[in-house]
């Protein structure tokens, strides 16, 4: 449980810091023989701050629950 709590705290902190997952896609626009035209597009999957906050609180709760068990 302690390891899961630590992982949730780290993921929650990262979600609050970056507020989304960014990635790049490539698309082929034109492909005529040896001529190729491609474009890159940057996309973002938004993560609301509430997701990071919930993960952070859940991680802290797991660590505290583990301490009370001992």
PDB file with SEQRES, HELIX, SHEET and CRYST1 records, atoms N, CA, C and O in Angstrom:
SEQRES   1 A   70  UNK UNK UNK UNK UNK UNK UNK UNK UNK UNK UNK UNK UNK          
SEQRES   2 A   70  UNK UNK UNK UNK UNK UNK UNK UNK UNK UNK UNK UNK UNK          
SEQRES   3 A   70  UNK UNK UNK UNK UNK UNK UNK UNK UNK UNK UNK UNK UNK          
SEQRES   4 A   70  UNK UNK UNK UNK UNK UNK UNK UNK UNK UNK UNK UNK UNK          
SEQRES   5 A   70  UNK UNK UNK UNK UNK UNK UNK UNK UNK UNK UNK UNK UNK          
SEQRES   6 A   70  UNK UNK UNK UNK UNK                                          
HELIX    1 AA1 UNK A    2  UNK A   18  1                                  17    
HELIX    2 AA2 UNK A   49  UNK A   69  1                                  21    
SHEET    1 AA1 2 UNK A  20  UNK A  32  0                                        
SHEET    2 AA1 2 UNK A  35  UNK A  46 -1                                        
CRYST1    1.000    1.000    1.000  90.00  90.00  90.00 P 1           1          
ATOM      1  N   UNK A   1       0.826  -1.195   0.000  1.00  0.00           N  
ATOM      2  CA  UNK A   1       0.000   0.000   0.000  1.00  0.00           C  
ATOM      3  C   UNK A   1       0.867   1.254   0.000  1.00  0.00           C  
ATOM      4  O   UNK A   1       0.508   2.274  -0.589  1.00  0.00           O  
ATOM      5  N   UNK A   2       2.011   1.161   0.669  1.00  0.00           N  
ATOM      6  CA  UNK A   2       2.890   2.327   0.743  1.00  0.00           C  
ATOM      7  C   UNK A   2       3.424   2.679  -0.649  1.00  0.00           C  
ATOM      8  O   UNK A   2       3.504   3.853  -1.011  1.00  0.00           O  
ATOM      9  N   UNK A   3       3.787   1.659  -1.421  1.00  0.00           N  
ATOM     10  CA  UNK A   3       4.300   1.893  -2.773  1.00  0.00           C  
ATOM     11  C   UNK A   3       3.226   2.509  -3.669  1.00  0.00           C  
ATOM     12  O   UNK A   3       3.506   3.420  -4.447  1.00  0.00           O  
ATOM     13  N   UNK A   4       1.994   2.003  -3.552  1.00  0.00           N  
ATOM     14  CA  UNK A   4       0.890   2.563  -4.341  1.00  0.00           C  
ATOM     15  C   UNK A   4       0.640   4.016  -3.953  1.00  0.00           C  
ATOM     16  O   UNK A   4       0.348   4.849  -4.811  1.00  0.00           O  
ATOM     17  N   UNK A   5       0.754   4.322  -2.657  1.00  0.00           N  
ATOM     18  CA  UNK A   5       0.583   5.699  -2.198  1.00  0.00           C  
ATOM     19  C   UNK A   5       1.642   6.624  -2.761  1.00  0.00           C  
ATOM     20  O   UNK A   5       1.343   7.744  -3.175  1.00  0.00           O  
ATOM     21  N   UNK A   6       2.877   6.154  -2.776  1.00  0.00           N  
ATOM     22  CA  UNK A   6       3.977   6.971  -3.317  1.00  0.00           C  
ATOM     23  C   UNK A   6       3.779   7.211  -4.811  1.00  0.00           C  
ATOM     24  O   UNK A   6       3.996   8.318  -5.303  1.00  0.00           O  
ATOM     25  N   UNK A   7       3.367   6.167  -5.527  1.00  0.00           N  
ATOM     26  CA  UNK A   7       3.129   6.300  -6.972  1.00  0.00           C  
ATOM     27  C   UNK A   7       2.005   7.299  -7.240  1.00  0.00           C  
ATOM     28  O   UNK A   7       2.112   8.125  -8.147  1.00  0.00           O  
ATOM     29  N   UNK A   8       0.923   7.228  -6.454  1.00  0.00           N  
ATOM     30  CA  UNK A   8      -0.184   8.170  -6.633  1.00  0.00           C  
ATOM     31  C   UNK A   8       0.243   9.606  -6.325  1.00  0.00           C  
ATOM     32  O   UNK A   8      -0.183  10.537  -7.007  1.00  0.00           O  
ATOM     33  N   UNK A   9       1.070   9.788  -5.317  1.00  0.00           N  
ATOM     34  CA  UNK A   9       1.557  11.138  -4.998  1.00  0.00           C  
ATOM     35  C   UNK A   9       2.395  11.688  -6.141  1.00  0.00           C  
ATOM     36  O   UNK A   9       2.251  12.851  -6.518  1.00  0.00           O  
ATOM     37  N   UNK A  10       3.265  10.861  -6.689  1.00  0.00           N  
ATOM     38  CA  UNK A  10       4.115  11.310  -7.809  1.00  0.00           C  
ATOM     39  C   UNK A  10       3.257  11.635  -9.036  1.00  0.00           C  
ATOM     40  O   UNK A  10       3.432  12.680  -9.662  1.00  0.00           O  
ATOM     41  N   UNK A  11       2.333  10.737  -9.373  1.00  0.00           N  
ATOM     42  CA  UNK A  11       1.467  10.981 -10.539  1.00  0.00           C  
ATOM     43  C   UNK A  11       0.574  12.197 -10.334  1.00  0.00           C  
ATOM     44  O   UNK A  11       0.346  12.965 -11.268  1.00  0.00           O  
ATOM     45  N   UNK A  12       0.069  12.374  -9.122  1.00  0.00           N  
ATOM     46  CA  UNK A  12      -0.757  13.545  -8.831  1.00  0.00           C  
ATOM     47  C   UNK A  12       0.031  14.832  -8.962  1.00  0.00           C  
ATOM     48  O   UNK A  12      -0.470  15.817  -9.505  1.00  0.00           O  
ATOM     49  N   UNK A  13       1.261  14.833  -8.468  1.00  0.00           N  
ATOM     50  CA  UNK A  13       2.116  16.017  -8.605  1.00  0.00           C  
ATOM     51  C   UNK A  13       2.431  16.334 -10.055  1.00  0.00           C  
ATOM     52  O   UNK A  13       2.418  17.497 -10.459  1.00  0.00           O  
ATOM     53  N   UNK A  14       2.714  15.302 -10.838  1.00  0.00           N  
ATOM     54  CA  UNK A  14       2.984  15.511 -12.263  1.00  0.00           C  
ATOM     55  C   UNK A  14       1.742  16.018 -12.994  1.00  0.00           C  
ATOM     56  O   UNK A  14       1.839  16.888 -13.860  1.00  0.00           O  
ATOM     57  N   UNK A  15       0.579  15.475 -12.646  1.00  0.00           N  
ATOM     58  CA  UNK A  15      -0.662  15.927 -13.286  1.00  0.00           C  
ATOM     59  C   UNK A  15      -0.942  17.390 -12.951  1.00  0.00           C  
ATOM     60  O   UNK A  15      -1.423  18.139 -13.802  1.00  0.00           O  
ATOM     61  N   UNK A  16      -0.648  17.796 -11.729  1.00  0.00           N  
ATOM     62  CA  UNK A  16      -0.857  19.201 -11.358  1.00  0.00           C  
ATOM     63  C   UNK A  16       0.162  20.108 -12.043  1.00  0.00           C  
ATOM     64  O   UNK A  16      -0.158  21.236 -12.417  1.00  0.00           O  
ATOM     65  N   UNK A  17       1.383  19.616 -12.203  1.00  0.00           N  
ATOM     66  CA  UNK A  17       2.433  20.442 -12.804  1.00  0.00           C  
ATOM     67  C   UNK A  17       2.241  20.620 -14.311  1.00  0.00           C  
ATOM     68  O   UNK A  17       2.377  21.730 -14.824  1.00  0.00           O  
ATOM     69  N   UNK A  18       1.929  19.542 -15.018  1.00  0.00           N  
ATOM     70  CA  UNK A  18       1.860  19.609 -16.479  1.00  0.00           C  
ATOM     71  C   UNK A  18       0.459  19.839 -17.014  1.00  0.00           C  
ATOM     72  O   UNK A  18       0.321  20.350 -18.125  1.00  0.00           O  
ATOM     73  N   UNK A  19      -0.569  19.492 -16.292  1.00  0.00           N  
ATOM     74  CA  UNK A  19      -1.971  19.696 -16.646  1.00  0.00           C  
ATOM     75  C   UNK A  19      -2.345  19.144 -18.015  1.00  0.00           C  
ATOM     76  O   UNK A  19      -3.215  19.697 -18.687  1.00  0.00           O  
ATOM     77  N   UNK A  20      -1.709  18.080 -18.429  1.00  0.00           N  
ATOM     78  CA  UNK A  20      -2.069  17.445 -19.686  1.00  0.00           C  
ATOM     79  C   UNK A  20      -0.947  16.593 -20.226  1.00  0.00           C  
ATOM     80  O   UNK A  20       0.203  16.708 -19.801  1.00  0.00           O  
ATOM     81  N   UNK A  21      -1.294  15.733 -21.171  1.00  0.00           N  
ATOM     82  CA  UNK A  21      -0.324  14.879 -21.838  1.00  0.00           C  
ATOM     83  C   UNK A  21      -0.176  15.388 -23.258  1.00  0.00           C  
ATOM     84  O   UNK A  21      -1.154  15.466 -24.003  1.00  0.00           O  
ATOM     85  N   UNK A  22       1.039  15.733 -23.631  1.00  0.00           N  
ATOM     86  CA  UNK A  22       1.293  16.277 -24.970  1.00  0.00           C  
ATOM     87  C   UNK A  22       1.972  15.219 -25.841  1.00  0.00           C  
ATOM     88  O   UNK A  22       2.847  14.482 -25.386  1.00  0.00           O  
ATOM     89  N   UNK A  23       1.543  15.166 -27.114  1.00  0.00           N  
ATOM     90  CA  UNK A  23       2.167  14.260 -28.061  1.00  0.00           C  
ATOM     91  C   UNK A  23       2.100  14.865 -29.457  1.00  0.00           C  
ATOM     92  O   UNK A  23       1.338  15.799 -29.704  1.00  0.00           O  
ATOM     93  N   UNK A  24       2.900  14.325 -30.360  1.00  0.00           N  
ATOM     94  CA  UNK A  24       2.993  14.842 -31.728  1.00  0.00           C  
ATOM     95  C   UNK A  24       2.603  13.742 -32.708  1.00  0.00           C  
ATOM     96  O   UNK A  24       3.006  12.588 -32.559  1.00  0.00           O  
ATOM     97  N   UNK A  25       1.813  14.115 -33.712  1.00  0.00           N  
ATOM     98  CA  UNK A  25       1.437  13.164 -34.757  1.00  0.00           C  
ATOM     99  C   UNK A  25       1.961  13.671 -36.098  1.00  0.00           C  
ATOM    100  O   UNK A  25       2.105  14.873 -36.317  1.00  0.00           O  
ATOM    101  N   UNK A  26       2.239  12.729 -36.977  1.00  0.00           N  
ATOM    102  CA  UNK A  26       2.658  13.063 -38.348  1.00  0.00           C  
ATOM    103  C   UNK A  26       1.618  12.542 -39.323  1.00  0.00           C  
ATOM    104  O   UNK A  26       1.147  11.409 -39.219  1.00  0.00           O  
ATOM    105  N   UNK A  27       1.277  13.393 -40.265  1.00  0.00           N  
ATOM    106  CA  UNK A  27       0.321  13.005 -41.291  1.00  0.00           C  
ATOM    107  C   UNK A  27       0.921  13.252 -42.665  1.00  0.00           C  
ATOM    108  O   UNK A  27       1.589  14.260 -42.900  1.00  0.00           O  
ATOM    109  N   UNK A  28       0.671  12.317 -43.558  1.00  0.00           N  
ATOM    110  CA  UNK A  28       1.139  12.461 -44.924  1.00  0.00           C  
ATOM    111  C   UNK A  28       0.055  13.191 -45.710  1.00  0.00           C  
ATOM    112  O   UNK A  28      -1.058  12.684 -45.854  1.00  0.00           O  
ATOM    113  N   UNK A  29       0.376  14.383 -46.220  1.00  0.00           N  
ATOM    114  CA  UNK A  29      -0.604  15.162 -46.980  1.00  0.00           C  
ATOM    115  C   UNK A  29      -0.602  14.790 -48.451  1.00  0.00           C  
ATOM    116  O   UNK A  29      -1.660  14.574 -49.042  1.00  0.00           O  
ATOM    117  N   UNK A  30       0.592  14.714 -49.050  1.00  0.00           N  
ATOM    118  CA  UNK A  30       0.715  14.434 -50.480  1.00  0.00           C  
ATOM    119  C   UNK A  30       1.754  13.339 -50.660  1.00  0.00           C  
ATOM    120  O   UNK A  30       2.823  13.380 -50.051  1.00  0.00           O  
ATOM    121  N   UNK A  31       1.435  12.362 -51.498  1.00  0.00           N  
ATOM    122  CA  UNK A  31       2.380  11.289 -51.817  1.00  0.00           C  
ATOM    123  C   UNK A  31       2.288  11.007 -53.307  1.00  0.00           C  
ATOM    124  O   UNK A  31       1.554  10.124 -53.750  1.00  0.00           O  
ATOM    125  N   UNK A  32       3.057  11.786 -54.073  1.00  0.00           N  
ATOM    126  CA  UNK A  32       3.060  11.639 -55.530  1.00  0.00           C  
ATOM    127  C   UNK A  32       4.463  11.190 -55.934  1.00  0.00           C  
ATOM    128  O   UNK A  32       5.373  12.010 -56.063  1.00  0.00           O  
ATOM    129  N   UNK A  33       4.626   9.897 -56.130  1.00  0.00           N  
ATOM    130  CA  UNK A  33       5.933   9.366 -56.514  1.00  0.00           C  
ATOM    131  C   UNK A  33       6.985   9.702 -55.477  1.00  0.00           C  
ATOM    132  O   UNK A  33       6.814   9.399 -54.296  1.00  0.00           O  
ATOM    133  N   UNK A  34       8.088  10.336 -55.913  1.00  0.00           N  
ATOM    134  CA  UNK A  34       9.157  10.664 -54.971  1.00  0.00           C  
ATOM    135  C   UNK A  34       8.839  11.900 -54.117  1.00  0.00           C  
ATOM    136  O   UNK A  34       9.569  12.206 -53.175  1.00  0.00           O  
ATOM    137  N   UNK A  35       7.759  12.603 -54.444  1.00  0.00           N  
ATOM    138  CA  UNK A  35       7.395  13.811 -53.702  1.00  0.00           C  
ATOM    139  C   UNK A  35       6.438  13.455 -52.563  1.00  0.00           C  
ATOM    140  O   UNK A  35       5.353  12.916 -52.779  1.00  0.00           O  
ATOM    141  N   UNK A  36       6.874  13.774 -51.349  1.00  0.00           N  
ATOM    142  CA  UNK A  36       6.032  13.531 -50.177  1.00  0.00           C  
ATOM    143  C   UNK A  36       5.982  14.792 -49.332  1.00  0.00           C  
ATOM    144  O   UNK A  36       7.008  15.417 -49.064  1.00  0.00           O  
ATOM    145  N   UNK A  37       4.789  15.154 -48.921  1.00  0.00           N  
ATOM    146  CA  UNK A  37       4.599  16.308 -48.062  1.00  0.00           C  
ATOM    147  C   UNK A  37       3.932  15.802 -46.777  1.00  0.00           C  
ATOM    148  O   UNK A  37       2.853  15.210 -46.808  1.00  0.00           O  
ATOM    149  N   UNK A  38       4.600  16.050 -45.657  1.00  0.00           N  
ATOM    150  CA  UNK A  38       4.042  15.640 -44.366  1.00  0.00           C  
ATOM    151  C   UNK A  38       3.895  16.860 -43.469  1.00  0.00           C  
ATOM    152  O   UNK A  38       4.532  17.892 -43.676  1.00  0.00           O  
ATOM    153  N   UNK A  39       3.052  16.712 -42.485  1.00  0.00           N  
ATOM    154  CA  UNK A  39       2.863  17.775 -41.511  1.00  0.00           C  
ATOM    155  C   UNK A  39       2.890  17.158 -40.115  1.00  0.00           C  
ATOM    156  O   UNK A  39       2.476  16.015 -39.921  1.00  0.00           O  
ATOM    157  N   UNK A  40       3.374  17.915 -39.167  1.00  0.00           N  
ATOM    158  CA  UNK A  40       3.353  17.462 -37.772  1.00  0.00           C  
ATOM    159  C   UNK A  40       2.370  18.337 -37.006  1.00  0.00           C  
ATOM    160  O   UNK A  40       2.283  19.548 -37.212  1.00  0.00           O  
ATOM    161  N   UNK A  41       1.649  17.693 -36.131  1.00  0.00           N  
ATOM    162  CA  UNK A  41       0.651  18.414 -35.348  1.00  0.00           C  
ATOM    163  C   UNK A  41       0.829  18.026 -33.884  1.00  0.00           C  
ATOM    164  O   UNK A  41       0.875  16.846 -33.537  1.00  0.00           O  
ATOM    165  N   UNK A  42       0.926  19.044 -33.037  1.00  0.00           N  
ATOM    166  CA  UNK A  42       1.058  18.802 -31.607  1.00  0.00           C  
ATOM    167  C   UNK A  42      -0.331  18.777 -30.987  1.00  0.00           C  
ATOM    168  O   UNK A  42      -1.129  19.693 -31.185  1.00  0.00           O  
ATOM    169  N   UNK A  43      -0.608  17.726 -30.241  1.00  0.00           N  
ATOM    170  CA  UNK A  43      -1.913  17.574 -29.613  1.00  0.00           C  
ATOM    171  C   UNK A  43      -1.728  17.438 -28.106  1.00  0.00           C  
ATOM    172  O   UNK A  43      -0.667  17.036 -27.629  1.00  0.00           O  
ATOM    173  N   UNK A  44      -2.774  17.777 -27.372  1.00  0.00           N  
ATOM    174  CA  UNK A  44      -2.745  17.705 -25.923  1.00  0.00           C  
ATOM    175  C   UNK A  44      -4.015  17.033 -25.417  1.00  0.00           C  
ATOM    176  O   UNK A  44      -5.125  17.363 -25.836  1.00  0.00           O  
ATOM    177  N   UNK A  45      -3.826  16.086 -24.509  1.00  0.00           N  
ATOM    178  CA  UNK A  45      -4.954  15.504 -23.794  1.00  0.00           C  
ATOM    179  C   UNK A  45      -5.006  16.236 -22.457  1.00  0.00           C  
ATOM    180  O   UNK A  45      -4.137  16.031 -21.610  1.00  0.00           O  
ATOM    181  N   UNK A  46      -6.006  17.082 -22.256  1.00  0.00           N  
ATOM    182  CA  UNK A  46      -6.040  17.879 -21.026  1.00  0.00           C  
ATOM    183  C   UNK A  46      -6.390  17.039 -19.803  1.00  0.00           C  
ATOM    184  O   UNK A  46      -7.243  16.153 -19.866  1.00  0.00           O  
ATOM    185  N   UNK A  47      -5.722  17.327 -18.694  1.00  0.00           N  
ATOM    186  CA  UNK A  47      -6.035  16.714 -17.407  1.00  0.00           C  
ATOM    187  C   UNK A  47      -6.472  17.819 -16.462  1.00  0.00           C  
ATOM    188  O   UNK A  47      -5.682  18.710 -16.150  1.00  0.00           O  
ATOM    189  N   UNK A  48      -7.699  17.778 -16.005  1.00  0.00           N  
ATOM    190  CA  UNK A  48      -8.146  18.819 -15.083  1.00  0.00           C  
ATOM    191  C   UNK A  48      -7.361  18.736 -13.765  1.00  0.00           C  
ATOM    192  O   UNK A  48      -6.955  17.648 -13.357  1.00  0.00           O  
ATOM    193  N   UNK A  49      -7.153  19.850 -13.118  1.00  0.00           N  
ATOM    194  CA  UNK A  49      -6.401  19.846 -11.860  1.00  0.00           C  
ATOM    195  C   UNK A  49      -7.040  18.971 -10.779  1.00  0.00           C  
ATOM    196  O   UNK A  49      -6.349  18.503  -9.874  1.00  0.00           O  
ATOM    197  N   UNK A  50      -8.347  18.750 -10.866  1.00  0.00           N  
ATOM    198  CA  UNK A  50      -9.012  17.917  -9.869  1.00  0.00           C  
ATOM    199  C   UNK A  50      -8.482  16.478  -9.909  1.00  0.00           C  
ATOM    200  O   UNK A  50      -8.429  15.813  -8.875  1.00  0.00           O  
ATOM    201  N   UNK A  51      -8.093  15.998 -11.085  1.00  0.00           N  
ATOM    202  CA  UNK A  51      -7.555  14.641 -11.211  1.00  0.00           C  
ATOM    203  C   UNK A  51      -6.243  14.535 -10.441  1.00  0.00           C  
ATOM    204  O   UNK A  51      -6.031  13.574  -9.700  1.00  0.00           O  
ATOM    205  N   UNK A  52      -5.368  15.512 -10.612  1.00  0.00           N  
ATOM    206  CA  UNK A  52      -4.107  15.513  -9.877  1.00  0.00           C  
ATOM    207  C   UNK A  52      -4.320  15.643  -8.381  1.00  0.00           C  
ATOM    208  O   UNK A  52      -3.638  14.988  -7.593  1.00  0.00           O  
ATOM    209  N   UNK A  53      -5.264  16.485  -7.989  1.00  0.00           N  
ATOM    210  CA  UNK A  53      -5.547  16.673  -6.575  1.00  0.00           C  
ATOM    211  C   UNK A  53      -6.098  15.417  -5.923  1.00  0.00           C  
ATOM    212  O   UNK A  53      -5.717  15.073  -4.805  1.00  0.00           O  
ATOM    213  N   UNK A  54      -6.998  14.731  -6.623  1.00  0.00           N  
ATOM    214  CA  UNK A  54      -7.568  13.491  -6.090  1.00  0.00           C  
ATOM    215  C   UNK A  54      -6.494  12.419  -5.960  1.00  0.00           C  
ATOM    216  O   UNK A  54      -6.454  11.701  -4.961  1.00  0.00           O  
ATOM    217  N   UNK A  55      -5.624  12.304  -6.961  1.00  0.00           N  
ATOM    218  CA  UNK A  55      -4.547  11.319  -6.891  1.00  0.00           C  
ATOM    219  C   UNK A  55      -3.598  11.637  -5.745  1.00  0.00           C  
ATOM    220  O   UNK A  55      -3.149  10.729  -5.044  1.00  0.00           O  
ATOM    221  N   UNK A  56      -3.289  12.902  -5.547  1.00  0.00           N  
ATOM    222  CA  UNK A  56      -2.405  13.323  -4.461  1.00  0.00           C  
ATOM    223  C   UNK A  56      -3.021  12.992  -3.100  1.00  0.00           C  
ATOM    224  O   UNK A  56      -2.347  12.444  -2.228  1.00  0.00           O  
ATOM    225  N   UNK A  57      -4.282  13.320  -2.923  1.00  0.00           N  
ATOM    226  CA  UNK A  57      -4.967  13.053  -1.651  1.00  0.00           C  
ATOM    227  C   UNK A  57      -5.095  11.548  -1.410  1.00  0.00           C  
ATOM    228  O   UNK A  57      -4.928  11.089  -0.279  1.00  0.00           O  
ATOM    229  N   UNK A  58      -5.388  10.782  -2.450  1.00  0.00           N  
ATOM    230  CA  UNK A  58      -5.506   9.329  -2.302  1.00  0.00           C  
ATOM    231  C   UNK A  58      -4.167   8.716  -1.911  1.00  0.00           C  
ATOM    232  O   UNK A  58      -4.117   7.804  -1.087  1.00  0.00           O  
ATOM    233  N   UNK A  59      -3.080   9.216  -2.502  1.00  0.00           N  
ATOM    234  CA  UNK A  59      -1.752   8.715  -2.145  1.00  0.00           C  
ATOM    235  C   UNK A  59      -1.406   8.995  -0.700  1.00  0.00           C  
ATOM    236  O   UNK A  59      -0.872   8.133  -0.003  1.00  0.00           O  
ATOM    237  N   UNK A  60      -1.706  10.192  -0.253  1.00  0.00           N  
ATOM    238  CA  UNK A  60      -1.444  10.550   1.148  1.00  0.00           C  
ATOM    239  C   UNK A  60      -2.298   9.687   2.076  1.00  0.00           C  
ATOM    240  O   UNK A  60      -1.819   9.232   3.115  1.00  0.00           O  
ATOM    241  N   UNK A  61      -3.559   9.460   1.706  1.00  0.00           N  
ATOM    242  CA  UNK A  61      -4.449   8.634   2.524  1.00  0.00           C  
ATOM    243  C   UNK A  61      -3.935   7.200   2.619  1.00  0.00           C  
ATOM    244  O   UNK A  61      -4.012   6.588   3.684  1.00  0.00           O  
ATOM    245  N   UNK A  62      -3.412   6.659   1.521  1.00  0.00           N  
ATOM    246  CA  UNK A  62      -2.870   5.299   1.555  1.00  0.00           C  
ATOM    247  C   UNK A  62      -1.664   5.204   2.478  1.00  0.00           C  
ATOM    248  O   UNK A  62      -1.534   4.241   3.234  1.00  0.00           O  
ATOM    249  N   UNK A  63      -0.792   6.184   2.424  1.00  0.00           N  
ATOM    250  CA  UNK A  63       0.397   6.165   3.289  1.00  0.00           C  
ATOM    251  C   UNK A  63      -0.011   6.308   4.750  1.00  0.00           C  
ATOM    252  O   UNK A  63       0.537   5.621   5.612  1.00  0.00           O  
ATOM    253  N   UNK A  64      -0.959   7.184   5.038  1.00  0.00           N  
ATOM    254  CA  UNK A  64      -1.405   7.357   6.422  1.00  0.00           C  
ATOM    255  C   UNK A  64      -2.129   6.109   6.934  1.00  0.00           C  
ATOM    256  O   UNK A  64      -1.988   5.754   8.104  1.00  0.00           O  
ATOM    257  N   UNK A  65      -2.892   5.449   6.083  1.00  0.00           N  
ATOM    258  CA  UNK A  65      -3.576   4.225   6.469  1.00  0.00           C  
ATOM    259  C   UNK A  65      -2.571   3.113   6.781  1.00  0.00           C  
ATOM    260  O   UNK A  65      -2.781   2.310   7.690  1.00  0.00           O  
ATOM    261  N   UNK A  66      -1.497   3.080   6.026  1.00  0.00           N  
ATOM    262  CA  UNK A  66      -0.438   2.085   6.266  1.00  0.00           C  
ATOM    263  C   UNK A  66       0.239   2.333   7.613  1.00  0.00           C  
ATOM    264  O   UNK A  66       0.563   1.386   8.330  1.00  0.00           O  
ATOM    265  N   UNK A  67       0.449   3.594   7.954  1.00  0.00           N  
ATOM    266  CA  UNK A  67       1.084   3.920   9.236  1.00  0.00           C  
ATOM    267  C   UNK A  67       0.191   3.554  10.410  1.00  0.00           C  
ATOM    268  O   UNK A  67       0.680   3.075  11.434  1.00  0.00           O  
ATOM    269  N   UNK A  68      -1.113   3.774  10.275  1.00  0.00           N  
ATOM    270  CA  UNK A  68      -2.035   3.460  11.367  1.00  0.00           C  
ATOM    271  C   UNK A  68      -2.147   1.957  11.592  1.00  0.00           C  
ATOM    272  O   UNK A  68      -2.413   1.504  12.705  1.00  0.00           O  
ATOM    273  N   UNK A  69      -1.938   1.181  10.512  1.00  0.00           N  
ATOM    274  CA  UNK A  69      -2.022  -0.267  10.603  1.00  0.00           C  
ATOM    275  C   UNK A  69      -0.922  -0.837  11.507  1.00  0.00           C  
ATOM    276  O   UNK A  69      -1.134  -1.837  12.194  1.00  0.00           O  
ATOM    277  N   UNK A  70       0.231  -0.207  11.503  1.00  0.00           N  
ATOM    278  CA  UNK A  70       1.386  -0.708  12.268  1.00  0.00           C  
ATOM    279  C   UNK A  70       1.248  -0.424  13.693  1.00  0.00           C  
ATOM    280  O   UNK A  70       2.127  -0.775  14.480  1.00  0.00           O  
TER     281      UNK A  70                                                      
END                                                                             
